[in-house]
């Protein structure tokens, strides 16, 4: 009878790789009403917390089991830990693959740039080298400010960016300016500047103009106070209102106006150069006379002085002609060319032979 009861008992295998509990095999009475909760408590240490009890559950054949179910129909059980959602648990990332997930953090997001710092650096540093402005400084026709040494070095090395290289070809395309330092505004390596009349700081908050005629840099407020003035407030040198006033670090519209003025000025300068060249050619006389020799002003004056005939107080210009030198006859000119007359001498490429009668 006792052997029959042993045969009716079932063996249940319990394992928990996540908790490190070794595999156990227990025998269950077929009439037993032991639940999975009771089995869980028997595997845990004494007096477990309710949180620990709720965080564990059994599975059989991959299916989760309720703690209230019995062991009648279950043979192999695995004790697992519940993984709660809410992020940070290795669950869904919203990425299609691991590569996408890694790329979200691989690309560094650009830092936010303070617009005030950007504006200030544009007015206190060289537009080419980004070094602090220091004397001597120059400005181009579009209102960009440079350290003269940096710009000259860029021109010599042909390293100017396209934005500057299109309109800066040499020293004629830059104009030296005089920036007024603020007393106690920093050392020579990193100093601050101001308007010499109004005292406004050269930091981008106010509009400034550079005068090409003298190089002084003045604020728009200072120039506005002196109305209908065509001379510099500082030195008194006259300037052209349309051509000599260059707005510094102007807006896109102001730069477009400066560019139009620059193109118009260059085209007018090119026309003047062409006219001057033509004038020099006419004044220099570069004309051909009757025998095909060039004649200049002095040659024309000599011909007029030597050949002009005074008739009743009027001067008559004679036609220009070549005056042959003395003792220059046709035979002399003809002797220059061997084919000009017949000769009794035999000539070779290296010597002239004796007459035929002496051979």
C-alpha positions as a Markdown table, in Angstrom:
| # | Residue | x | y | z |
|---|---|---|---|---|
| 1 | Unk | 0.0 | 0.0 | 0.0 |
| 2 | Unk | 2.8 | 2.4 | 0.8 |
| 3 | Unk | 4.6 | 1.6 | -2.4 |
| 4 | Unk | 1.4 | 2.5 | -4.4 |
| 5 | Unk | 1.3 | 5.9 | -2.7 |
| 6 | Unk | 4.9 | 6.5 | -3.7 |
| 7 | Unk | 4.1 | 5.7 | -7.3 |
| 8 | Unk | 1.2 | 8.1 | -7.3 |
| 9 | Unk | 3.4 | 11.0 | -6.2 |
| 10 | Unk | 4.7 | 13.5 | -9.0 |
| 11 | Unk | 8.1 | 15.2 | -9.1 |
| 12 | Unk | 8.3 | 18.9 | -9.9 |
| 13 | Unk | 11.5 | 20.6 | -11.0 |
| 14 | Unk | 12.1 | 24.2 | -9.8 |
| 15 | Unk | 14.9 | 26.5 | -11.1 |
| 16 | Unk | 15.7 | 30.2 | -10.9 |
| 17 | Unk | 18.8 | 31.3 | -12.9 |
| 18 | Unk | 18.1 | 35.0 | -12.3 |
| 19 | Unk | 18.1 | 34.5 | -8.5 |
| 20 | Unk | 21.0 | 32.0 | -8.5 |
| 21 | Unk | 18.9 | 29.3 | -6.8 |
| 22 | Unk | 20.1 | 25.9 | -7.7 |
| 23 | Unk | 17.7 | 23.5 | -9.4 |
| 24 | Unk | 15.5 | 21.6 | -7.0 |
| 25 | Unk | 13.2 | 18.6 | -7.5 |
| 26 | Unk | 10.3 | 18.2 | -5.1 |
| 27 | Unk | 7.6 | 15.5 | -4.9 |
| 28 | Unk | 4.0 | 16.5 | -4.8 |
| 29 | Unk | 1.1 | 14.5 | -3.5 |
| 30 | Unk | -1.7 | 14.3 | -6.1 |
| 31 | Unk | -4.2 | 15.3 | -3.5 |
| 32 | Unk | -2.1 | 18.3 | -2.3 |
| 33 | Unk | -3.6 | 21.8 | -2.5 |
| 34 | Unk | -0.3 | 23.6 | -2.3 |
| 35 | Unk | -0.4 | 26.9 | -4.3 |
| 36 | Unk | 2.5 | 28.6 | -6.2 |
| 37 | Unk | 2.5 | 31.3 | -3.6 |
| 38 | Unk | 3.2 | 28.8 | -0.8 |
| 39 | Unk | 6.0 | 27.3 | -3.0 |
| 40 | Unk | 7.5 | 30.7 | -3.6 |
| 41 | Unk | 7.5 | 31.5 | 0.2 |
| 42 | Unk | 9.3 | 28.2 | 0.9 |
| 43 | Unk | 12.1 | 29.2 | -1.5 |
| 44 | Unk | 12.6 | 32.7 | -0.2 |
| 45 | Unk | 14.4 | 33.6 | 3.0 |
| 46 | Unk | 12.5 | 34.0 | 6.3 |
| 47 | Unk | 10.2 | 36.9 | 6.6 |
| 48 | Unk | 10.4 | 38.2 | 3.0 |
| 49 | Unk | 9.0 | 41.6 | 2.2 |
| 50 | Unk | 5.8 | 42.0 | 0.3 |
| 51 | Unk | 7.7 | 43.9 | -2.5 |
| 52 | Unk | 10.0 | 41.0 | -3.0 |
| 53 | Unk | 7.1 | 38.5 | -3.1 |
| 54 | Unk | 5.2 | 40.5 | -5.7 |
| 55 | Unk | 8.4 | 41.0 | -7.8 |
| 56 | Unk | 8.7 | 37.2 | -8.4 |
| 57 | Unk | 6.5 | 34.9 | -10.5 |
| 58 | Unk | 6.6 | 31.4 | -11.9 |
| 59 | Unk | 6.5 | 30.3 | -15.5 |
| 60 | Unk | 5.8 | 27.0 | -17.2 |
| 61 | Unk | 6.7 | 26.3 | -20.8 |
| 62 | Unk | 7.2 | 30.1 | -21.3 |
| 63 | Unk | 3.8 | 31.0 | -19.9 |
| 64 | Unk | 3.4 | 33.1 | -16.7 |
| 65 | Unk | 1.4 | 31.5 | -13.8 |
| 66 | Unk | -0.8 | 33.1 | -11.2 |
| 67 | Unk | 0.3 | 32.7 | -7.6 |
| 68 | Unk | -3.1 | 31.2 | -6.7 |
| 69 | Unk | -2.8 | 28.2 | -9.0 |
| 70 | Unk | -1.9 | 24.8 | -7.7 |
| 71 | Unk | 0.8 | 22.3 | -8.7 |
| 72 | Unk | -1.5 | 19.7 | -10.2 |
| 73 | Unk | -0.8 | 20.3 | -13.9 |
| 74 | Unk | 2.7 | 21.8 | -13.7 |
| 75 | Unk | 5.9 | 19.7 | -13.9 |
| 76 | Unk | 8.7 | 22.2 | -14.6 |
| 77 | Unk | 8.7 | 25.7 | -13.0 |
| 78 | Unk | 11.0 | 28.6 | -13.4 |
| 79 | Unk | 11.0 | 31.4 | -10.9 |
| 80 | Unk | 11.6 | 34.8 | -12.6 |
| 81 | Unk | 11.8 | 38.5 | -11.7 |
| 82 | Unk | 9.2 | 41.0 | -13.0 |
| 83 | Unk | 10.7 | 43.8 | -15.1 |
| 84 | Unk | 8.6 | 46.9 | -14.6 |
| 85 | Unk | 8.3 | 49.4 | -17.4 |
| 86 | Unk | 8.7 | 53.2 | -17.2 |
| 87 | Unk | 12.1 | 53.6 | -19.0 |
| 88 | Unk | 15.6 | 52.7 | -18.2 |
| 89 | Unk | 14.8 | 49.0 | -18.1 |
| 90 | Unk | 16.2 | 48.2 | -21.6 |
| 91 | Unk | 12.8 | 48.1 | -23.2 |
| 92 | Unk | 11.6 | 49.9 | -26.3 |
| 93 | Unk | 13.9 | 52.8 | -27.4 |
| 94 | Unk | 11.9 | 54.0 | -30.4 |
| 95 | Unk | 14.8 | 53.0 | -32.6 |
| 96 | Unk | 14.5 | 50.6 | -35.5 |
| 97 | Unk | 17.7 | 48.9 | -34.7 |
| 98 | Unk | 20.7 | 49.0 | -32.4 |
| 99 | Unk | 22.6 | 51.2 | -34.9 |
| 100 | Unk | 19.9 | 53.8 | -34.9 |
| 101 | Unk | 19.9 | 53.7 | -31.1 |
| 102 | Unk | 23.6 | 54.3 | -31.0 |
| 103 | Unk | 23.5 | 57.0 | -33.6 |
| 104 | Unk | 21.1 | 59.0 | -31.5 |
| 105 | Unk | 24.0 | 59.6 | -29.1 |
| 106 | Unk | 26.9 | 59.4 | -31.5 |
| 107 | Unk | 26.1 | 62.8 | -33.2 |
| 108 | Unk | 26.8 | 65.6 | -30.8 |
| 109 | Unk | 24.2 | 68.3 | -30.8 |
| 110 | Unk | 25.6 | 71.8 | -31.5 |
| 111 | Unk | 25.8 | 74.0 | -28.5 |
| 112 | Unk | 23.5 | 77.0 | -28.4 |
| 113 | Unk | 25.4 | 80.1 | -29.4 |
| 114 | Unk | 24.8 | 83.3 | -27.5 |
| 115 | Unk | 23.8 | 86.0 | -30.1 |
| 116 | Unk | 25.4 | 88.7 | -27.9 |
| 117 | Unk | 28.7 | 86.9 | -28.0 |
| 118 | Unk | 28.5 | 86.5 | -31.7 |
| 119 | Unk | 27.8 | 90.2 | -32.2 |
| 120 | Unk | 30.5 | 91.3 | -29.9 |
| 121 | Unk | 33.1 | 89.1 | -31.5 |
| 122 | Unk | 32.3 | 90.5 | -35.0 |
| 123 | Unk | 33.1 | 94.0 | -33.8 |
| 124 | Unk | 36.2 | 93.2 | -31.6 |
| 125 | Unk | 38.0 | 90.6 | -33.7 |
| 126 | Unk | 39.6 | 90.5 | -37.2 |
| 127 | Unk | 37.1 | 89.2 | -39.8 |
| 128 | Unk | 39.9 | 87.0 | -41.3 |
| 129 | Unk | 42.0 | 85.7 | -38.5 |
| 130 | Unk | 39.5 | 86.1 | -35.6 |
| 131 | Unk | 42.2 | 87.7 | -33.5 |
| 132 | Unk | 41.5 | 90.7 | -31.3 |
| 133 | Unk | 41.6 | 94.0 | -33.3 |
| 134 | Unk | 44.9 | 95.9 | -32.9 |
| 135 | Unk | 46.5 | 98.8 | -34.7 |
| 136 | Unk | 46.9 | 99.1 | -37.6 |
| 137 | Unk | 43.4 | 98.2 | -38.7 |
| 138 | Unk | 41.9 | 98.3 | -42.2 |
| 139 | Unk | 38.5 | 98.1 | -43.8 |
| 140 | Unk | 37.4 | 96.9 | -47.2 |
| 141 | Unk | 34.7 | 98.4 | -49.4 |
| 142 | Unk | 32.0 | 96.3 | -47.9 |
| 143 | Unk | 32.6 | 97.3 | -44.3 |
| 144 | Unk | 34.6 | 94.3 | -42.9 |
| 145 | Unk | 37.3 | 95.2 | -40.4 |
| 146 | Unk | 40.7 | 93.4 | -40.4 |
| 147 | Unk | 44.0 | 93.5 | -38.8 |
| 148 | Unk | 46.3 | 94.9 | -41.5 |
| 149 | Unk | 49.0 | 92.3 | -40.9 |
| 150 | Unk | 46.6 | 89.4 | -41.2 |
| 151 | Unk | 45.0 | 90.7 | -44.4 |
| 152 | Unk | 48.4 | 91.4 | -46.1 |
| 153 | Unk | 49.6 | 88.0 | -45.1 |
| 154 | Unk | 46.5 | 86.4 | -46.6 |
| 155 | Unk | 47.0 | 88.4 | -49.9 |
| 156 | Unk | 50.7 | 87.4 | -50.2 |
| 157 | Unk | 49.9 | 83.7 | -49.5 |
| 158 | Unk | 46.7 | 83.8 | -51.6 |
| 159 | Unk | 44.8 | 82.3 | -48.7 |
| 160 | Unk | 41.8 | 84.7 | -48.7 |
| 161 | Unk | 38.4 | 83.0 | -48.5 |
| 162 | Unk | 36.0 | 83.4 | -51.4 |
| 163 | Unk | 33.9 | 85.9 | -49.6 |
| 164 | Unk | 36.8 | 88.3 | -49.4 |
| 165 | Unk | 38.9 | 87.2 | -52.4 |
| 166 | Unk | 36.3 | 88.3 | -54.9 |
| 167 | Unk | 36.6 | 92.0 | -54.1 |
| 168 | Unk | 40.0 | 92.3 | -52.3 |
| 169 | Unk | 42.8 | 92.0 | -54.9 |
| 170 | Unk | 45.5 | 94.2 | -53.4 |
| 171 | Unk | 46.3 | 97.1 | -51.1 |
| 172 | Unk | 44.1 | 99.5 | -53.2 |
| 173 | Unk | 41.0 | 97.6 | -52.0 |
| 174 | Unk | 41.7 | 98.3 | -48.3 |
| 175 | Unk | 41.6 | 101.5 | -46.4 |
| 176 | Unk | 43.4 | 102.1 | -43.1 |
| 177 | Unk | 41.2 | 103.3 | -40.3 |
| 178 | Unk | 41.9 | 104.9 | -36.9 |
| 179 | Unk | 40.0 | 103.3 | -33.9 |
| 180 | Unk | 39.8 | 105.3 | -30.7 |
| 181 | Unk | 40.7 | 103.3 | -27.7 |
| 182 | Unk | 38.7 | 103.4 | -24.5 |
| 183 | Unk | 40.9 | 104.6 | -21.7 |
| 184 | Unk | 41.5 | 101.6 | -19.4 |
| 185 | Unk | 39.5 | 99.4 | -21.8 |
| 186 | Unk | 42.1 | 96.6 | -21.8 |
| 187 | Unk | 45.7 | 96.1 | -22.9 |
| 188 | Unk | 47.0 | 96.3 | -26.5 |
| 189 | Unk | 46.3 | 92.6 | -27.1 |
| 190 | Unk | 42.6 | 92.9 | -26.3 |
| 191 | Unk | 41.4 | 96.5 | -26.1 |
| 192 | Unk | 38.0 | 98.2 | -26.6 |
| 193 | Unk | 37.2 | 101.1 | -28.8 |
| 194 | Unk | 34.7 | 104.0 | -28.9 |
| 195 | Unk | 33.5 | 106.9 | -30.9 |
| 196 | Unk | 35.9 | 109.9 | -30.4 |
| 197 | Unk | 32.9 | 112.4 | -30.4 |
| 198 | Unk | 30.0 | 110.7 | -28.8 |
| 199 | Unk | 31.8 | 108.1 | -26.6 |
| 200 | Unk | 29.6 | 105.3 | -27.8 |
| 201 | Unk | 31.3 | 101.9 | -27.5 |
| 202 | Unk | 32.4 | 100.1 | -30.7 |
| 203 | Unk | 30.5 | 96.8 | -29.8 |
| 204 | Unk | 27.8 | 96.4 | -32.4 |
| 205 | Unk | 24.9 | 98.0 | -30.5 |
| 206 | Unk | 25.3 | 101.3 | -32.4 |
| 207 | Unk | 25.9 | 102.0 | -36.1 |
| 208 | Unk | 29.4 | 103.2 | -37.0 |
| 209 | Unk | 30.9 | 104.7 | -40.2 |
| 210 | Unk | 34.4 | 104.8 | -41.5 |
| 211 | Unk | 35.6 | 107.7 | -43.6 |
| 212 | Unk | 37.9 | 106.7 | -46.5 |
| 213 | Unk | 39.3 | 110.2 | -46.9 |
| 214 | Unk | 40.9 | 110.3 | -43.4 |
| 215 | Unk | 40.3 | 106.9 | -41.9 |
| 216 | Unk | 38.4 | 108.2 | -38.8 |
| 217 | Unk | 35.7 | 105.9 | -37.4 |
| 218 | Unk | 32.6 | 107.8 | -36.1 |
| 219 | Unk | 29.2 | 106.8 | -34.8 |
| 220 | Unk | 26.1 | 107.5 | -36.8 |
| 221 | Unk | 24.9 | 109.6 | -33.9 |
| 222 | Unk | 28.0 | 111.9 | -34.0 |
| 223 | Unk | 27.6 | 112.4 | -37.8 |
| 224 | Unk | 23.9 | 113.1 | -37.4 |
| 225 | Unk | 24.5 | 115.9 | -34.9 |
| 226 | Unk | 26.6 | 117.8 | -37.5 |
| 227 | Unk | 24.1 | 118.3 | -40.3 |
| 228 | Unk | 25.1 | 119.2 | -43.9 |
| 229 | Unk | 28.8 | 118.8 | -43.1 |
| 230 | Unk | 31.1 | 117.4 | -45.8 |
| 231 | Unk | 34.2 | 117.4 | -43.6 |
| 232 | Unk | 35.4 | 115.1 | -40.8 |
| 233 | Unk | 34.4 | 116.2 | -37.3 |
| 234 | Unk | 37.8 | 115.1 | -35.9 |
| 235 | Unk | 40.3 | 116.4 | -38.4 |
| 236 | Unk | 38.2 | 118.6 | -40.7 |
| 237 | Unk | 39.2 | 116.8 | -43.9 |
| 238 | Unk | 36.5 | 116.9 | -46.6 |
| 239 | Unk | 34.9 | 113.7 | -47.8 |
| 240 | Unk | 32.3 | 112.6 | -50.4 |
| 241 | Unk | 29.0 | 111.7 | -48.7 |
| 242 | Unk | 28.2 | 109.0 | -51.3 |
| 243 | Unk | 31.7 | 107.4 | -51.8 |
| 244 | Unk | 33.7 | 107.9 | -48.7 |
| 245 | Unk | 31.2 | 106.9 | -46.0 |
| 246 | Unk | 31.4 | 103.1 | -45.4 |
| 247 | Unk | 29.0 | 101.5 | -42.8 |
| 248 | Unk | 30.9 | 99.0 | -40.6 |
| 249 | Unk | 29.4 | 95.5 | -40.3 |
| 250 | Unk | 26.2 | 96.6 | -41.9 |
| 251 | Unk | 23.0 | 94.6 | -42.5 |
| 252 | Unk | 22.5 | 92.6 | -45.7 |
| 253 | Unk | 20.7 | 95.5 | -47.4 |
| 254 | Unk | 23.5 | 97.9 | -46.5 |
| 255 | Unk | 26.1 | 95.5 | -47.8 |
| 256 | Unk | 24.2 | 95.2 | -51.0 |
| 257 | Unk | 24.2 | 99.0 | -51.5 |
| 258 | Unk | 28.0 | 99.1 | -50.8 |
| 259 | Unk | 28.5 | 96.4 | -53.3 |
| 260 | Unk | 26.7 | 98.3 | -56.0 |
| 261 | Unk | 28.7 | 101.4 | -55.3 |
| 262 | Unk | 31.9 | 99.3 | -55.4 |
| 263 | Unk | 31.0 | 97.9 | -58.8 |
| 264 | Unk | 30.0 | 101.3 | -60.2 |
| 265 | Unk | 33.3 | 102.8 | -59.0 |
| 266 | Unk | 35.4 | 100.0 | -60.5 |
| 267 | Unk | 33.7 | 100.4 | -63.9 |
| 268 | Unk | 34.2 | 104.1 | -63.9 |
| 269 | Unk | 37.8 | 103.7 | -63.0 |
| 270 | Unk | 38.3 | 101.2 | -65.8 |
| 271 | Unk | 36.8 | 103.7 | -68.3 |
| 272 | Unk | 39.1 | 106.4 | -67.1 |
| 273 | Unk | 42.1 | 104.2 | -67.5 |
| 274 | Unk | 41.1 | 103.4 | -71.1 |
| 275 | Unk | 40.7 | 107.1 | -71.9 |
| 276 | Unk | 44.1 | 107.9 | -70.3 |
| 277 | Unk | 45.8 | 105.2 | -72.4 |
| 278 | Unk | 44.3 | 106.5 | -75.6 |
| 279 | Unk | 45.3 | 110.0 | -74.7 |
| 280 | Unk | 48.9 | 109.0 | -74.1 |
| 281 | Unk | 49.0 | 107.2 | -77.4 |
| 282 | Unk | 47.8 | 110.3 | -79.3 |
| 283 | Unk | 50.0 | 112.7 | -77.4 |
| 284 | Unk | 53.1 | 110.4 | -77.7 |
| 285 | Unk | 52.7 | 110.4 | -81.4 |
| 286 | Unk | 53.2 | 106.7 | -82.0 |
| 287 | Unk | 52.5 | 107.3 | -85.7 |
| 288 | Unk | 54.3 | 105.9 | -88.8 |
| 289 | Unk | 56.0 | 108.2 | -91.2 |
| 290 | Unk | 56.5 | 107.6 | -95.0 |
| 291 | Unk | 59.5 | 105.2 | -94.7 |
| 292 | Unk | 58.0 | 103.0 | -92.0 |
| 293 | Unk | 59.9 | 104.4 | -89.0 |
| 294 | Unk | 58.3 | 105.4 | -85.7 |
| 295 | Unk | 58.3 | 109.1 | -84.9 |
| 296 | Unk | 57.8 | 110.8 | -81.6 |
| 297 | Unk | 57.0 | 114.3 | -80.5 |
| 298 | Unk | 60.7 | 115.4 | -80.8 |
| 299 | Unk | 61.0 | 114.1 | -84.3 |
| 300 | Unk | 57.9 | 115.9 | -85.4 |
| 301 | Unk | 59.2 | 119.1 | -83.9 |
| 302 | Unk | 62.5 | 118.8 | -85.7 |
| 303 | Unk | 60.8 | 118.2 | -89.0 |
| 304 | Unk | 58.6 | 121.2 | -88.6 |
| 305 | Unk | 61.5 | 123.4 | -87.5 |
| 306 | Unk | 63.6 | 122.3 | -90.4 |
| 307 | Unk | 61.1 | 122.1 | -93.3 |
| 308 | Unk | 58.4 | 124.6 | -92.5 |
| 309 | Unk | 58.3 | 127.5 | -94.9 |
| 310 | Unk | 57.3 | 131.0 | -93.8 |
| 311 | Unk | 55.1 | 132.6 | -96.4 |
| 312 | Unk | 53.5 | 136.0 | -95.7 |
| 313 | Unk | 53.6 | 135.4 | -92.0 |
| 314 | Unk | 51.9 | 132.0 | -92.3 |
| 315 | Unk | 53.6 | 128.7 | -91.4 |
| 316 | Unk | 53.2 | 125.9 | -93.9 |
| 317 | Unk | 53.8 | 122.4 | -92.8 |
| 318 | Unk | 55.7 | 120.3 | -95.4 |
| 319 | Unk | 55.1 | 116.6 | -95.8 |
| 320 | Unk | 57.4 | 114.5 | -93.7 |
| 321 | Unk | 60.0 | 112.6 | -95.6 |
| 322 | Unk | 63.2 | 110.7 | -94.8 |
| 323 | Unk | 66.3 | 112.8 | -95.1 |
| 324 | Unk | 69.1 | 110.5 | -96.4 |
| 325 | Unk | 72.5 | 110.8 | -94.8 |
| 326 | Unk | 75.3 | 112.5 | -96.8 |
| 327 | Unk | 77.2 | 110.4 | -99.4 |
| 328 | Unk | 74.3 | 107.9 | -99.4 |
| 329 | Unk | 73.7 | 107.0 | -103.0 |
| 330 | Unk | 71.6 | 104.3 | -104.7 |
| 331 | Unk | 74.8 | 102.2 | -105.3 |
| 332 | Unk | 75.6 | 102.3 | -101.6 |
| 333 | Unk | 72.2 | 101.0 | -100.6 |
| 334 | Unk | 72.3 | 98.4 | -103.4 |
| 335 | Unk | 75.7 | 97.1 | -102.2 |
| 336 | Unk | 74.0 | 95.9 | -99.0 |
| 337 | Unk | 72.2 | 93.2 | -100.9 |
| 338 | Unk | 74.3 | 90.6 | -102.8 |
| 339 | Unk | 71.5 | 90.1 | -105.3 |
| 340 | Unk | 71.4 | 93.7 | -106.3 |
| 341 | Unk | 74.2 | 93.5 | -108.9 |
| 342 | Unk | 76.0 | 90.9 | -110.9 |
| 343 | Unk | 79.4 | 89.8 | -109.8 |
| 344 | Unk | 82.3 | 87.9 | -111.3 |
| 345 | Unk | 83.1 | 86.2 | -108.0 |
| 346 | Unk | 82.0 | 82.8 | -107.0 |
| 347 | Unk | 80.5 | 82.7 | -103.5 |
| 348 | Unk | 80.0 | 79.8 | -101.2 |
| 349 | Unk | 78.4 | 79.5 | -97.9 |
| 350 | Unk | 81.8 | 80.2 | -96.2 |
| 351 | Unk | 84.0 | 82.3 | -98.5 |
| 352 | Unk | 84.2 | 84.4 | -101.7 |
| 353 | Unk | 86.5 | 83.0 | -104.4 |
| 354 | Unk | 88.9 | 84.9 | -106.7 |
| 355 | Unk | 87.8 | 86.0 | -110.2 |
| 356 | Unk | 87.3 | 83.3 | -112.7 |
| 357 | Unk | 90.3 | 84.5 | -114.8 |
| 358 | Unk | 92.6 | 83.8 | -111.8 |
| 359 | Unk | 91.4 | 80.3 | -111.1 |
